[in-house]
Amino acid sequence: MCGSPDISADEAMHRGLWLLGECGRCGYRWTAGPFDGPLPAPASVRPVAAAPETAHIVAA
């Protein structure tokens, strides 16, 4: 995940409860489950600081 705070989440029932997530910035999707009992505590999402625009990737 790119660290964007633009996260969408949903739940689905299919042989247990599944948690679904998607990053609105990079489109990364993930699932967690199935859960039979109480849901786990929600994850805290902390945005990652953006790299300075002067940074360059150098190939070796």
C-alpha angles and dihedrals in degrees: 000000000000096000097251116151088220096104126156119197135187141166130232132189115220115139087330136352118303125193115216126195138180133184110230092207105049100015094237110160130198141174134204127192163337097237121186099179135032116337118258118251110278115260117250111234117210118189115235117233113256117250115250113265090237092066116108133194111233121201118220 
